[in-house]
């Protein structure tokens, strides 16, 4: 039997397990899918916006893999951190280990004032409304009238949409009670989504963009003068390097919004979502010890496809600033790491140390290729890594492996949460929702999750 550990139960990890199950070269495979959290599905559970029910339904496909008899879910087992299992010790338990640990760190703006209270990463905000147990009770200032989201990708659109969406519409989702209550009391009326480059270089998809206009009580505002600065605005079919069809559709949507003009002053529950372009953040402004706004340098297209500063500046007042400018992989102690790329060096998924493959160590997903692509991109990435692993199978079987890795983990003082524990968490979340007159509601804290898991293991 070939014993494989997959570290990470998000899409890349589960697709790796699925590729191992579907291959026929090595039929006797046993897969343990490990996760630091007691819950599976990774970013599908804790990164997809709660109102994106279709994308969240991907959990059903991931679930089918994790329920396969040849797969064991091993939650509440971290790798590489303090009081966690080191990669070296994990390698003692399995013939091969595939690390699918994603890119958990957010990129910073590196501007003065970024550390002020009221300035957060979009990742932290997403974790808060997604009930990630590491998020805690973050004090987001939703009594602010204006919020700035820096970045023009789908994450920026997601957090802006949640800020602009009414709490009543989120009541049918699994948003935790504390976040729902804060959103219900939110006074945010203006949400600015700001990018340093033009709309043709924005990373959002047309579907995500159009969802902004579908929000009840919200109006999208686009400055036609900023659109006109983009060389691709008049003729998007001439844009190099990006899918012209996507760019054309995005620009058509933006053109329609800009033609609608500025709405009347928002009153009551009305909200504005302002899409801004060619503005580069240079400083977060402070008042009374917390963020009060963002100072932007006005940019313009240059001859090389980038932007240049024009010498002009603009301040946007805001007591809540969220940066959504990308993710970075985090070094896993004991594994090689490329600090520039934020990835583990590899050759077709084989981990490389000083250019030489590390026996039994592999990577897939964002920690392998960087934070690029959509959820489905992880399938081909996982298949490539599994192909490398299978090509090494004869050598891997010669390595020592534990007969019962979970027993060894428990001997080391860990308390793995198996699938029965996760099912118990699901039942507890369904019961919590019923008690609140809602559908299932996520348990947002470690004690609650682990307590519910242990109830199912008694």
N, C-alpha and C positions, 0 to 999 in steps of 0.2 A: 504493500500500500504506500502511496505517496501522500505524505502529510504536509499540508500547506496552511500557513497562517496568512490571512489578509488583514492588514491593520487599517481600519476605517470602514464604516458600514454605510457611507454615502454612495452615490451612483458609481463612482469609479471602483470602489471596493466591491460592491455587489455585482457589477458587470464583470469584474475580474473573476469572482466566484462563478458566475454564470458561464463564462468562457471555459473555465476549468471543467464544469459539469458537462458541457456540450461537446467537448472534444472526445475523440475515440482512440487516440494514440496511447493514452494511459488511462484505462477504464477504472482502475481501483484508486480513486482519489478521495481523500478526506479533507474538508476545508473548514477551518475555524475562522469566523469573521469577528475580529476583535474591535472594540470601540471603547474609548475613554468614558463615554457617556453610557448610562444604563438603557438608553433608547437607540433604536436603529434609524437609518435613512439620512443621516448627516444633514446637508444643506436642503434636502427636500423637505425635511421637517422643520429645520431651524433657519432657513434662508429664503425660501419661497414665500412671497407675500401671502397673508391669510386669505385675501380675496381672489387669489389665483387658484381656484379649485381644480381646474383642469390639469395644471402642472402638478399640484399637490397629489393628484390622483395617480401620479407615477409611483407613489408608494405601493400601490397594488401589485405592480410588476416586480418591484424590489422585494416585496413580501413573499411572492411565490418562490423566489430563489432562496431566501432565508429559511423557508419552511421545508425545503428539500431535505430528505433524510440524510444526505451526504454532507450537509452543511450544519454547523453549530454556531449560533450567535453567542458571543462571549462579551457582554457589556460590562461596564464599570472596571475595565482593565486598561489603564493608560500605558503608553510605551515612551520611554526616553526622558520623562520628567522626574522631578524629585519624588521619592517614594513610589515610583512606577517601575515597570520592568524595563531593563536596558535592552537595546537591540542584541547585544552579545548574549545575554541570558535567554532571550526569546529564541535565538538561533539554536540553543541547546534543545529546544522542545520540538522543533519542526524540521522537516527536510528543506523547506524553503519558506521565506517570508516575503510577502509583497506589501510594500508600504504605499498606502493610498490615503495619505494624511492631508491632502489638500493644500491650501494656501491661506492660513488662518490669520495672518497679520494684515492690517490695512496700511496703505501707503500714506505718508504724511505730506502736508503742504510745505513744511519747512519755512514758515513765515512767522514773524513776530506776533505774539498774542495767541498762537494756536492752542496753547495750554490753558487758556482762560476758562473758568466755569461757563457753561453754556455752549462750548465748542466740543463736538464729539465726532467720532467716526460714524459713518452710516452703518458700518458693521455693528457697532454697539447699539445703535437705535433699532436695527433689525432684530438683534438678539433680544432686546427688551420686549418688543411687541410679538416676538415669536416664542417667548417663554423659555429661552435658553437658560439653563440653571446657573451658568456663570454670570449672567447679566445682573442679577440682583435687582434692587429697587433703585434704579437710576433716576436722579432728580431732573428729568427733562422739563425745561421751562416752557410748558405749553400754555402759560398765561401770556406769552409773548404775542404781539400782534403780527410780527413779521419773522419769517424763517428763511434762511439761505441754504440751499443745497448746492455744493460745489461739485461739479461733474456732470457729464451729459451721456451717461450710459443707462442701462436698464435699472441698476440699483438706485441711481439718483431718481429716476422716474418712479420707482416703487415707493421710496420713502416720501417723496413729494405727494404721491397719490394717497398714502395712508394719512398724512397730515391734513390733506384737503377733504378726505372722505368723512362723512358723518358717522358717529359711533353707532347709530342705529343700524346702519348697513353692515357694520362689522360684528354685530351681536350674533349673527347666525354663523360666524366663523369660530375657530378655536383660540382666538386672542385671549390671553389670560385676563382675569377680572381686574387686576390693578391697572394694566395698560388700557383696557377698555374704559375704565372709570376716568383715567387721565385724559384720554382722547375725547371722552364725552364732555369734560370740562374745558377742553382746549379753546383758547381765544385766538388761535392763529387764523389770520384772514388773508395774508399775502405770503405765498410761497414762491421764492425765486430759485429757478434752476439755472445755474450759470456755468458756462464753459469758456475756456480761454481761446478756443478756435471756433471755426464757423460751423453751421449746421450740416454741411456736407461731410464733415469729419466727426460728427457725433456718433456714438456707439449704440444708441437705442434702436430697437426694432420698431417698425411701423405699428405693429399691433400694440406694443406698450405705449407708444406715443398717442395713438387714437383713444386709448382708455382714459386719458386725462380729460378729454372733452365729454366723456360719458358720465362724469361724476355729477350727481344731482347737486344743484346749488353752487357749482363752481364754474368759472369762466377762464379760458386760456387766453393769455395775451402774448403777442409776439410783435416786436418792433420791426416794421418793414425796412427801416434804414439799416438795421443790423443784418437782415437777410441779404440785402442788396450788396453788402460788403463782400459776400462770398463769391468768388469767381465762378463757382459751379451753379449759382442760383439761376442764372439766365439759361444755361445750357448744361444741365447735370449729366447728359450723356457723354460729355467730354471729360468727365472726372477720372483721373487715373488711379488705379490701385484699390478701389472699393467697388462693390457690386453696384453697377449703375441703377439697376431696377430698384434696389432698396433705397438708394439715395434719392432717386426720382420720387418715389412714394413719400418718403419723409418730407421732401421739399414741397410737394403738393399739399400735404397736410399743413405744414407751417405757413405756406402761402395763403391758404384759406383762412387760417386763424388771424394772420396779419391783416387781411382785407376786412375782417370784421371790426377792427378798430378797438379802442379802449372802452371797456364797459363803464357804466355809471358807477359812482362810489358804492362799494360793497357795504351793505347794511345787513343787520340781523345775522343769518347763518351764511350769507353769501361769501364765497372765497375766490380769490384770484390766484391763478398759477401763471407766473411770468417766466417765459423761456428767454434767457439772455445769452448772447454770444459775443465773442471777441473781448472778453474781460478776464484778466489774469489776476488772481488774488495776490496781494503783496503784504497785507497786514490785517489782523483782526483787531478791531478797535475796542477800547475798554471804557466802561463807565461804572462807577460804584462797585468795582472789584469783579465785574463779570463782562462777558462779551456784549458789545452794544452795536456791532455792525462789522462790515468788511470793506476795506479799501481795495479797489480794483484798478489795475492799469489797463487803459484801453489799448487793445492790440488791433493789428490789421494784417491781412495776408502778405507774405513776402514772396519773392520769386522762386523759392525752393519748396513751396508747398507747406511751409510752416507759418509762423506769425512773428511779428516784430512789435515792440512797444511804440506807441505813437507819441508818448510824452504827456498824454492826457490821463486824468484819474477820475474815478467815480466812487462815491461811498454809498453803500446800501445798508440802511439801518436794519438790525435784526438782533434779537436776544437769544436766538437759537441758530447755530451754524452746524451743518452736517457735511462732512467731506466724504465724497464718494468717488475717489480718484484711483481706485484699483486695489488689488490685493498683492501680498507677497508671501512666499513660502517661508516657513520658520525652520531653522536648523534643528534636527533631531540628534541630540547628543549620542555619539557613537556611530553616526553615519556620515559619509562625506557630504559636503555642502558647497555649492557655488553661491557665494554671498552676493555676487553681482546679479545673477539671474534669479536668485531665490529658489533654486531647484537642486535636486540631487543629481550629480553627474551620472550619466548612464549611456549605454549603447543598446538600443532597441529594448529598453526596460531593465537590462542588467546593470546593477549598481557598480560604478567604477570608483576605485580608489587609486589615485595617481595613474589613471589610464588602464588599470588592471581590474577585471571583474571580481567582485567580492562574492565568494562562493555562497550560494543560497539566498542572496539578497536581490530584490527586484523593486521596481517602482512603477506606479501607474497613476494617471490623473494629473492634477495641477502640480503636485510636487515633482512630477516627471517632466512636464512640458511647459509649466507656467500657467497662470490664470487666464487661459484663452478658451474660446469655444463655448458651446451650450452644453446642456446636460447630455444630449445624445452623442456629443464628441467623445465622451468617455468610453463608448463601446469599442470603437476602432483602436483607441489607445490601449484599452485593456487586452484586446485580442493580440496586439503586437507583443505586449509583455508576456502573455500566456504562451505564445508561440516560442518565445525565447526560453521560458521556463521548461516547456515540454521538450525542447531540443536538448536541454541539460538533464533530463529526467534520470537517465542511467547513472550519471555521476551523483545526482542529488540523493538517489536511493542508497548510495553508499555512505551517506552521512548519518550520524546518530540522531535519533528522534525519540521523544518520550511516548510510551504506550498510552498514557492518559495525561495530556498536558494540563487539563483543568485541575486534576488532583495536585499536580506540581504547583500550579499557581496558588491554590489554596494553602499548600504547605508553605509557600513564600509569604503568606499573610494577606493575600488578596481575596476579595469576595466577589467572584464573577456573578453577573446577572445573566441568566440564560433566557431562552425564548419564553419559558413559562413566566418568568419575572416580568418580561416586557408585556405579555398578555395581561398580566395583573395590573400593570400601569395603565394599559388601555381601558380596562374595566373601571379603574378608579377615576380616570378622566371622563369617562362616560357618565359615571355617577355624579361627579362634581358638576358636570353640565346640567344633568337633570335637576339637581338641587337648586340651580340658578335659573331654571326655566329655559335652558339653552341646549344646543347640541354638545358634543364632547368639548371640554375646555382643558387646555394644557395645564399640567402641574408645573409651576415655574421655578421650583427650588430643589436642591439636592436632597434634603431630608424627606421632602414629600415624595420624590421619585423613588428613592431607595426604600422608604417605608412601604410604598405601594408594591414595589417589586418583592420585598421580603414576605409580604402577606400572601403572595402567590406561590411562594416556595415552602410555606409551612405545611 
